[in-house]
Amino acid sequence: MIRASSGKTVAGRRLLLGAGVLALLVPAIAGCEAGSDAPTLQFHSASSGASQDFNGLQISNAFVLGGPVGSTVPAGSSAGLFLSIYNSGASADTLESVTASGTAASITLPGGSVALPVDSAPVNLTGPKPEVVLDKLTTPLTGGSSIPVTLTFAHAGSVTLQVPVEPQSYQWATFAAPSSSAKATTGAKATATPTTTGTATGTATATPSTTPTTTGTATATATATATSTASTAP
């Protein structure tokens, strides 16, 4: 009886172990059968934006908004910069300026500067409407590229980040471009329209004629002729 009971116990444990292994294998097999539609193979974008800890400041999710996929934000227009800053340092600080050498002539900050109180809530300049604006772009911006952006703080100093340019599509589709920015374009098209101009010139001549009348008086009549010319310019 003892041997029978022991045999049943061992068999039961083996059965449970086999069931557990099967349970682990089923999701993997299902994923392989699903092919490219398997949840583990679907595209999930990484956290966007550049991040860096700098002298007690945590700069996170910094990115520039480009145009929709396949388009370019043209030079001469504006683009929005989005980021979040948290001050965990010993004293308050201020973001005094932002520059993007080789990309924008200037960058506008809300109110001219941004206060960063100590251990307060993060200062979110994260949109969807841009508060930090790159003005008068000196080069076109395309999604998937990156540009150097330098942040200058009153106490922490200056730090340069390589900031990605994200397309205005996918999770960034709800973000807005600056209101003064030109629309992103995929190319330029020029058309020529011929115009027609005309000029008219006229000359008048008078020819006196003497016609005898029954009263013996002479009258003079004048006739005028006008000619006009028109020229057409393509």
Salt bridges, closest charged atoms under 4 A:
none
